Amino acid sequence: MTQYDVIVIGGGVVGCSVARELSRYQGKIAVFEREEDVCEGTSKANSGIVHGGYDAKPGTWMAKMNVAGSRMMPQLAEDLDIDFKQNGSVVVAFSEDGIPKLKELMAQGVANGVEGLRIIYGDECREMIPNLSEQAVAMLYVPTGGIVCPFSLTYAMADNAAQNGVEFCFDTEVRAIRRTGEGYELETSKGTFAARAVVNAAGVYADVFHNMVSEDKLTITPRRGQYCLMDKVVGGLVEQTIFQLPTALGKGVLVTPTVHGNLMVGPDAENLEDKEAVFTTAEGLADIMKRAALSVKQLPTRQTITSFAGLRAHGDRGDFVLGEPADAPYFFDAAAMESPGLSSAPAVGVYLAEMISEKLGLEKKEHFIATRRVAKAFSQMSKEEQKAAVAENPAYGNIICRCETVTEAEILDALHRPVPAKSLDGVKRRTRTGMGRCQAGFCTPKLTEILRRELGLDYEEITKTGRGSEILDHRNKEEADG
């Protein structure tokens, strides 16, 4: 039986952050992920907002980890070579009745240590945000708010963890966990493994694993949020992230630019029982468009190029669940990581890695690799840089995705990173192939051929996003009819 010091269950942004921080220490570390890639759950379907930290109640894990994680993000983005923009955010009140709530949020933010908060009134709001709704009477300005690509952040932390020796085990579904004298045994779809310690970062399934080892039962409700993504031609409608006053179900519908220049609106919030219900509904999408239109003038709904839904892991305790249950030593929860989970992930990684390394007696490495670099996107190069890139590597001259100007060279890079892409969506999220206006209508055949050639796969083995999503069922009409 293979023995590890630590097994992390879940390859989302939190699991990858914990893995990266654990890779600073000498030990045998693995990430077990049931899908074929990291970033296949909640982390692939959220708004990518780095929250300032005003919304969480002072003293909670949400408050402490949000503010700490937000402060880490600029340096982390530089170290891992990903896009991050501290564009600032605002929370808008549309009537005088909402101003006391803005003041309450500001007081919470100050108590949490958020810097630079202030309330702006009347026309000054529209001076800052010209396309803000005329109905806005006041807004809380949060200069430390930011935006990041959730895919890029997760992939970068996974790559860096792998650079530092973490093993990633994909298509490895954990089915049972048993306490042993030396730690835990994990029964998986690929056999049984042992670990001195386990990190539970399994998103909407974190309650399942927690409840296998602890009598202090946890319930996580999947909370679906739907989004609409609009074309880059309207990406400049607003510069800041615009929130409405939050409700009991969350921070409400937002309007925000993305780091790649699109405009995004959403999410709604609907509690469900199905932990796999990531489909969108016509009613939900129409509702978020209607609500988003309250925030800005002339919301360009006809520029929508795609919609998607994600599930947030809403816990029953009103806070993140972090650390060891009292009756399950060496089992470390990173559970109920709903918003602001993405913002908090870097700090959660540090917190749990330090706790685990101390308990296991792991020593720090002398030569930890703190940085990770990827080639500059062809679309972001100057004309001179593009010419030089093509001269050095002719694959840069082969444009595979016209909408996003993604080249074959960039796709090849994605297929050979420390944690490589293995599917169409894996390439898509790493390079933006297929994320433009045509939504992969042009580039899918070319990308399929590259995957076949580079990964040594038959056409029928190429998937959109892992097992069960094969792109081709038959090679020709005769086979299909036969």
C-alpha positions as CSV (number, residue, x, y, z in Angstrom):
1,M,0.0,0.0,0.0
2,T,1.4,3.4,-1.0
3,Q,2.0,5.6,2.0
4,Y,1.9,9.4,2.0
5,D,2.5,12.0,4.7
6,V,-0.5,14.0,3.5
7,I,-3.3,13.4,1.0
8,V,-5.3,16.4,-0.1
9,I,-8.8,15.4,-1.3
10,G,-9.9,17.8,-4.0
11,G,-8.1,19.7,-6.8
12,G,-9.9,23.0,-6.6
13,V,-8.4,26.4,-5.7
14,V,-8.4,25.6,-2.0
15,G,-6.9,22.1,-2.4
16,C,-4.2,23.4,-4.8
17,S,-3.4,26.2,-2.4
18,V,-2.9,23.8,0.5
19,A,-0.8,21.5,-1.8
20,R,1.4,24.4,-2.9
21,E,2.0,25.5,0.7
22,L,2.7,21.9,1.9
23,S,5.2,21.6,-0.9
24,R,7.4,24.0,1.0
25,Y,8.1,21.2,3.4
26,Q,9.9,17.8,3.1
27,G,7.2,15.2,2.8
28,K,5.3,12.9,0.5
29,I,2.3,14.9,-0.6
30,A,-0.5,13.9,-3.0
31,V,-3.7,15.5,-4.3
32,F,-6.5,13.0,-5.1
33,E,-9.0,14.4,-7.6
34,R,-11.9,12.4,-9.0
35,E,-12.0,14.3,-12.3
36,E,-9.3,14.3,-15.0
37,D,-7.9,17.7,-14.1
38,V,-7.8,20.3,-11.4
39,C,-10.3,23.1,-11.4
40,E,-13.3,20.9,-12.4
41,G,-15.7,21.8,-9.6
42,T,-16.7,25.1,-8.0
43,S,-13.4,26.7,-8.9
44,K,-14.2,26.6,-12.6
45,A,-17.5,28.4,-12.3
46,N,-17.3,31.5,-10.2
47,S,-17.0,35.2,-10.6
48,G,-13.2,35.4,-10.0
49,I,-13.7,38.3,-7.5
50,V,-11.0,39.0,-4.9
51,H,-13.2,40.4,-2.2
52,G,-12.0,43.2,0.1
53,G,-13.3,41.6,3.2
54,Y,-16.1,43.9,4.4
55,D,-19.0,41.4,4.2
56,A,-18.0,38.8,6.7
57,K,-18.7,39.2,10.4
58,P,-15.6,40.2,12.4
59,G,-13.9,37.3,14.1
60,T,-15.0,34.6,11.7
61,W,-12.8,32.5,9.6
62,M,-14.4,34.1,6.6
63,A,-13.3,37.5,7.8
64,K,-9.8,36.6,8.8
65,M,-9.0,34.5,5.7
66,N,-10.6,36.8,3.2
67,V,-8.6,39.8,4.3
68,A,-5.4,37.8,4.6
69,G,-5.9,36.1,1.2
70,S,-6.8,39.4,-0.5
71,R,-3.6,41.0,0.8
72,M,-1.6,38.0,-0.5
73,M,-3.0,38.1,-4.0
74,P,-0.8,40.8,-5.7
75,Q,2.4,39.1,-4.7
76,L,1.0,35.6,-5.4
77,A,-0.1,36.7,-8.9
78,E,3.4,38.1,-9.6
79,D,5.1,34.9,-8.3
80,L,2.9,32.6,-10.3
81,D,2.7,34.7,-13.5
82,I,-1.1,35.2,-13.6
83,D,-3.3,38.2,-14.4
84,F,-4.6,40.1,-11.4
85,K,-6.1,43.5,-11.3
86,Q,-7.0,45.5,-8.2
87,N,-9.8,47.3,-9.9
88,G,-11.8,48.2,-6.8
89,S,-15.4,47.3,-6.0
90,V,-18.5,49.1,-4.9
91,V,-21.7,48.1,-3.1
92,V,-24.6,50.1,-4.3
93,A,-27.7,51.3,-2.5
94,F,-30.7,52.3,-4.7
95,S,-32.7,54.1,-1.9
96,E,-32.0,56.1,1.2
97,D,-33.1,53.1,3.2
98,G,-30.0,51.2,2.1
99,I,-27.5,53.8,3.5
100,P,-27.6,52.4,7.1
101,K,-26.7,49.0,5.7
102,L,-23.8,50.5,3.7
103,K,-22.5,52.0,7.0
104,E,-22.9,48.7,8.7
105,L,-20.8,47.0,6.0
106,M,-18.2,49.7,6.3
107,A,-18.0,49.3,10.0
108,Q,-17.6,45.5,9.6
109,G,-14.9,46.1,7.0
110,V,-13.0,48.5,9.3
111,A,-13.2,45.9,12.1
112,N,-11.8,43.3,9.8
113,G,-8.9,45.4,8.8
114,V,-9.9,46.4,5.3
115,E,-8.1,49.6,4.2
116,G,-9.5,52.6,2.3
117,L,-13.2,52.1,2.7
118,R,-15.5,55.1,2.2
119,I,-19.1,55.8,1.3
120,I,-19.8,58.0,-1.8
121,Y,-23.1,59.8,-2.3
122,G,-25.2,61.1,-5.2
123,D,-23.6,62.3,-8.4
124,E,-20.1,61.5,-7.1
125,C,-21.0,57.9,-7.6
126,R,-21.6,58.5,-11.4
127,E,-18.5,60.6,-11.6
128,M,-16.5,57.5,-10.6
129,I,-18.6,55.1,-12.6
130,P,-20.2,56.9,-15.6
131,N,-22.5,54.0,-16.5
132,L,-23.8,53.5,-13.0
133,S,-27.6,53.5,-12.7
134,E,-29.3,56.8,-12.1
135,Q,-31.2,55.1,-9.2
136,A,-28.0,54.7,-7.2
137,V,-28.1,57.1,-4.2
138,A,-24.9,55.9,-2.4
139,M,-22.2,53.2,-2.6
140,L,-19.5,51.7,-0.4
141,Y,-16.2,52.0,-2.2
142,V,-13.7,49.2,-1.6
143,P,-10.4,50.1,-3.3
144,T,-8.7,46.8,-2.3
145,G,-11.3,44.7,-4.3
146,G,-9.8,42.9,-7.3
147,I,-10.4,40.4,-10.1
148,V,-8.5,37.3,-11.1
149,C,-9.0,34.4,-13.5
150,P,-10.1,31.5,-11.2
151,F,-8.8,28.9,-13.7
152,S,-5.3,30.5,-14.0
153,L,-5.0,30.8,-10.2
154,T,-5.8,27.2,-9.7
155,Y,-3.7,25.9,-12.5
156,A,-0.7,28.0,-11.4
157,M,-0.8,26.8,-7.8
158,A,-1.1,23.2,-9.0
159,D,1.8,23.6,-11.4
160,N,3.9,25.2,-8.7
161,A,3.0,22.4,-6.3
162,A,4.0,19.8,-8.9
163,Q,7.3,21.7,-9.5
164,N,8.0,21.2,-5.8
165,G,7.2,17.5,-5.8
166,V,3.5,17.1,-5.1
167,E,1.9,14.2,-6.9
168,F,-1.4,14.7,-8.6
169,C,-3.6,11.6,-8.9
170,F,-6.5,12.2,-11.3
171,D,-9.6,10.0,-12.0
172,T,-9.1,9.0,-8.4
173,E,-12.4,9.0,-6.5
174,V,-12.2,8.6,-2.7
175,R,-15.0,6.2,-1.6
176,A,-14.2,5.6,2.0
177,I,-11.9,6.9,4.8
178,R,-10.9,4.8,7.8
179,R,-8.9,5.9,10.9
180,T,-5.9,3.7,11.6
181,G,-3.2,3.8,14.3
182,E,-0.9,5.7,12.0
183,G,-3.3,8.0,10.3
184,Y,-5.9,7.1,7.7
185,E,-6.6,4.7,4.9
186,L,-8.4,6.0,1.8
187,E,-10.3,3.5,-0.3
188,T,-10.4,4.9,-3.9
189,S,-11.4,4.0,-7.4
190,K,-7.7,3.1,-7.9
191,G,-7.0,1.1,-4.8
192,T,-6.3,1.8,-1.1
193,F,-3.8,4.4,0.1
194,A,-2.5,5.4,3.5
195,A,-1.7,8.9,4.9
196,R,-0.5,10.3,8.1
197,A,-2.8,13.2,7.6
198,V,-5.7,14.1,5.3
199,V,-6.9,17.5,4.0
200,N,-10.6,17.6,3.1
201,A,-10.9,20.2,0.4
202,A,-13.7,18.4,-1.5
203,G,-16.0,21.4,-2.2
204,V,-19.7,20.4,-2.1
205,Y,-18.7,16.9,-1.1
206,A,-16.6,18.0,1.9
207,D,-19.5,17.1,4.3
208,V,-19.4,13.5,3.0
209,F,-15.8,13.0,4.0
210,H,-16.0,14.9,7.2
211,N,-18.9,12.8,8.3
212,M,-17.0,9.6,7.6
213,V,-14.5,10.4,10.4
214,S,-16.4,12.7,12.8
215,E,-19.5,12.4,14.9
216,D,-19.8,16.2,14.8
217,K,-21.8,16.1,11.6
218,L,-21.6,18.7,8.9
219,T,-24.1,19.5,6.2
220,I,-23.2,21.3,3.0
221,T,-26.0,22.5,0.7
222,P,-25.0,23.0,-3.0
223,R,-26.0,26.6,-3.8
224,R,-26.3,27.1,-7.5
225,G,-25.3,30.4,-9.1
226,Q,-25.8,31.2,-12.8
227,Y,-23.8,33.7,-14.8
228,C,-23.8,35.4,-18.2
229,L,-20.6,36.3,-20.0
230,M,-20.5,39.0,-22.6
231,D,-18.2,39.8,-25.5
232,K,-15.1,41.9,-25.1
233,V,-16.6,44.7,-27.2
234,V,-18.6,45.7,-24.1
235,G,-15.9,44.8,-21.5
236,G,-15.3,48.4,-20.8
237,L,-18.8,49.2,-19.7
238,V,-17.6,49.4,-16.1
239,E,-14.1,49.4,-14.6
240,Q,-15.0,48.5,-11.0
241,T,-16.9,45.4,-9.8
242,I,-20.4,46.5,-8.9
243,F,-22.3,44.7,-6.2
244,Q,-25.8,45.4,-4.9
245,L,-26.6,45.3,-1.2
246,P,-26.3,41.6,-0.1
247,T,-29.2,39.4,1.0
248,A,-29.5,36.4,3.2
249,L,-28.5,34.2,0.1
250,G,-25.2,36.0,-0.6
251,K,-23.6,39.1,-2.1
252,G,-26.2,39.3,-4.9
253,V,-25.9,39.9,-8.6
254,L,-22.8,41.7,-9.7
255,V,-21.6,43.4,-12.9
256,T,-17.9,43.2,-13.4
257,P,-15.1,43.3,-16.0
258,T,-12.9,40.2,-16.2
259,V,-9.1,40.2,-16.3
260,H,-9.4,39.1,-20.0
261,G,-11.6,42.1,-21.0
262,N,-15.1,40.5,-21.0
263,L,-18.1,41.7,-19.0
264,M,-19.8,39.3,-16.6
265,V,-23.1,39.4,-14.6
266,G,-24.4,37.1,-12.0
267,P,-24.9,35.0,-9.9
268,D,-28.3,34.2,-8.6
269,A,-28.5,31.9,-5.6
270,E,-30.6,28.7,-5.4
271,N,-30.2,26.0,-2.8
272,L,-30.5,22.5,-4.2
273,E,-30.1,18.9,-3.2
274,D,-28.3,17.7,-6.3
275,K,-24.5,18.2,-5.9
276,E,-24.1,17.9,-9.7
277,A,-26.8,20.4,-10.8
278,V,-24.6,22.7,-12.8
279,F,-27.1,23.3,-15.6
280,T,-28.5,26.8,-16.3
281,T,-32.2,27.7,-16.6
282,A,-33.9,30.2,-18.8
283,E,-35.7,31.6,-15.8
284,G,-32.5,32.0,-13.8
285,L,-30.6,33.7,-16.6
286,A,-33.5,36.1,-17.3
287,D,-33.6,37.0,-13.6
288,I,-29.9,37.8,-13.3
289,M,-30.1,40.0,-16.4
290,K,-33.1,41.9,-15.0
291,R,-31.4,42.4,-11.6
292,A,-28.1,43.3,-13.1
293,A,-29.8,46.0,-15.2
294,L,-30.6,47.8,-12.0
295,S,-26.9,48.5,-11.5
296,V,-25.9,49.9,-14.8
297,K,-27.4,51.8,-17.7
298,Q,-28.3,50.0,-20.9
299,L,-26.9,46.6,-20.0
300,P,-25.9,45.1,-23.3
301,T,-27.7,41.8,-22.9
302,R,-27.5,41.0,-26.7
303,Q,-23.7,40.7,-26.4
304,T,-23.9,37.6,-24.3
305,I,-21.7,34.9,-25.7
306,T,-22.2,32.1,-23.1
307,S,-23.8,31.3,-19.8
308,F,-22.8,28.8,-17.1
309,A,-23.6,27.8,-13.6
310,G,-21.5,26.7,-10.6
311,L,-22.2,25.3,-7.1
312,R,-21.1,27.0,-3.9
313,A,-20.5,24.8,-0.9
314,H,-22.9,26.4,1.6
315,G,-22.3,25.1,5.1
316,D,-24.8,24.9,8.0
317,R,-22.5,26.7,10.5
318,G,-22.4,30.1,8.9
319,D,-18.6,30.1,8.5
320,F,-15.7,28.2,6.9
321,V,-14.9,24.9,8.7
322,L,-11.1,24.8,9.1
323,G,-8.8,22.5,11.0
324,E,-9.2,19.3,12.9
325,P,-12.6,18.0,14.3
326,A,-12.2,17.3,18.0
327,D,-12.7,13.6,17.4
328,A,-10.7,13.2,14.2
329,P,-7.0,14.2,14.8
330,Y,-4.9,14.6,11.7
331,F,-7.9,15.1,9.5
332,F,-8.0,18.7,8.4
333,D,-11.1,20.3,7.0
334,A,-11.2,23.0,4.5
335,A,-14.9,22.8,4.2
336,A,-17.9,25.1,3.5
337,M,-15.6,27.2,1.4
338,E,-18.3,29.3,-0.2
339,S,-17.7,33.0,-1.1
340,P,-15.2,34.4,-0.2
341,G,-13.5,31.1,-0.7
342,L,-11.5,32.1,-3.8
343,S,-10.2,35.2,-2.1
344,S,-9.4,33.2,1.1
345,A,-7.7,30.3,-0.6
346,P,-4.1,31.5,-0.4
347,A,-4.4,32.3,3.3
348,V,-6.2,29.0,4.0
349,G,-3.3,27.2,2.3
350,V,-0.8,28.8,4.5
351,Y,-2.8,28.3,7.7
352,L,-3.4,24.6,7.1
353,A,0.1,23.8,5.8
354,E,1.7,25.4,8.9
355,M,-0.6,23.5,11.2
356,I,0.0,20.2,9.4
357,S,3.7,20.5,9.1
358,E,4.0,21.3,12.8
359,K,1.9,18.3,13.8
360,L,3.7,15.9,11.5
361,G,7.2,17.4,12.2
362,L,7.9,18.2,8.6
363,E,10.9,20.4,8.0
364,K,11.1,23.2,5.5
365,K,12.9,22.6,2.2
366,E,16.1,24.5,1.5
367,H,15.3,25.0,-2.1
368,F,11.6,25.6,-2.5
369,I,10.7,27.0,-6.0
370,A,8.4,30.0,-5.2
371,T,7.8,31.1,-8.8
372,R,6.3,29.7,-11.9
373,R,6.5,31.1,-15.4
374,V,4.5,30.6,-18.6
375,A,5.0,32.0,-22.0
376,K,3.4,35.3,-22.7
377,A,0.1,35.0,-24.6
378,F,0.5,35.7,-28.3
379,S,-2.5,38.1,-28.2
380,Q,-0.7,40.2,-25.6
381,M,2.5,40.5,-27.5
382,S,3.5,43.6,-29.5
383,K,3.9,43.2,-33.3
384,E,7.6,43.0,-32.8
385,E,7.3,40.4,-30.1
386,Q,5.0,38.3,-32.3
387,K,7.4,38.4,-35.2
388,A,10.2,37.3,-33.0
389,A,8.2,34.5,-31.5
390,V,7.2,33.1,-34.9
391,A,10.8,33.3,-36.1
392,E,12.0,31.3,-33.1
393,N,9.1,28.9,-33.0
394,P,6.9,28.6,-36.2
395,A,4.0,27.1,-34.2
396,Y,3.3,30.7,-33.1
397,G,2.4,31.4,-36.6
398,N,-0.4,28.9,-36.6
399,I,-3.6,30.5,-35.2
400,I,-5.9,27.9,-33.8
401,C,-8.5,30.1,-32.1
402,R,-9.3,33.2,-34.1
403,C,-11.5,34.9,-31.5
404,E,-8.9,34.9,-28.8
405,T,-5.8,34.7,-31.1
406,V,-4.4,31.6,-29.5
407,T,-1.6,29.8,-31.3
408,E,-0.5,26.2,-31.6
409,A,2.6,27.0,-29.6
410,E,0.4,28.1,-26.6
411,I,-1.6,24.9,-26.9
412,L,1.5,22.8,-27.0
413,D,2.7,24.6,-23.8
414,A,-0.6,23.8,-22.1
415,L,-0.2,20.1,-22.9
416,H,3.3,19.9,-21.4
417,R,3.0,21.9,-18.2
418,P,3.8,20.3,-14.8
419,V,0.0,19.6,-14.5
420,P,-0.9,19.3,-18.2
421,A,-4.2,19.7,-20.0
422,K,-5.7,16.4,-21.3
423,S,-9.0,17.5,-22.8
424,L,-10.6,20.3,-24.8
425,D,-11.7,22.1,-21.7
426,G,-8.3,21.7,-20.1
427,V,-6.7,23.5,-23.0
428,K,-9.5,26.0,-23.1
429,R,-9.2,27.1,-19.5
430,R,-5.4,27.3,-19.7
431,T,-5.1,29.2,-23.1
432,R,-8.7,30.7,-23.7
433,T,-9.0,28.6,-26.9
434,G,-12.8,28.5,-27.6
435,M,-13.7,31.3,-25.1
436,G,-14.4,33.9,-27.7
437,R,-17.5,34.9,-29.6
438,C,-17.8,31.7,-31.6
439,Q,-17.5,29.6,-28.5
440,A,-15.2,27.0,-30.1
441,G,-17.1,26.7,-33.4
442,F,-14.0,27.3,-35.4
443,C,-11.2,25.8,-33.4
444,T,-12.6,22.5,-32.1
445,P,-11.6,20.4,-35.1
446,K,-8.0,21.8,-35.1
447,L,-7.7,21.4,-31.4
448,T,-9.0,17.9,-31.6
449,E,-6.3,17.0,-34.1
450,I,-3.6,18.5,-31.9
451,L,-4.7,16.5,-28.9
452,R,-4.8,13.3,-31.0
453,R,-1.3,13.9,-32.3
454,E,0.4,15.1,-29.1
455,L,-1.3,12.8,-26.6
456,G,-1.3,9.7,-28.8
457,L,-5.0,9.2,-28.5
458,D,-7.6,7.8,-30.9
459,Y,-10.2,10.3,-32.0
460,E,-12.8,8.5,-29.9
461,E,-10.7,9.0,-26.8
462,I,-10.6,12.8,-27.0
463,T,-13.0,14.3,-24.5
464,K,-14.4,17.7,-23.7
465,T,-13.8,17.3,-20.0
466,G,-12.8,13.8,-19.0
467,R,-14.6,10.4,-19.1
468,G,-18.2,10.5,-20.4
469,S,-17.7,13.6,-22.5
470,E,-16.1,12.0,-25.6
471,I,-16.2,14.3,-28.6
472,L,-16.6,11.7,-31.3
473,D,-18.7,8.6,-31.1
474,H,-18.1,7.3,-34.7
475,R,-15.6,8.3,-37.3
476,N,-18.0,8.2,-40.2
477,K,-21.6,8.0,-41.1
478,E,-21.5,4.4,-42.1
479,E,-20.3,3.4,-38.6
480,A,-23.0,5.5,-37.0
481,D,-25.7,4.0,-39.2
482,G,-24.4,0.5,-38.8
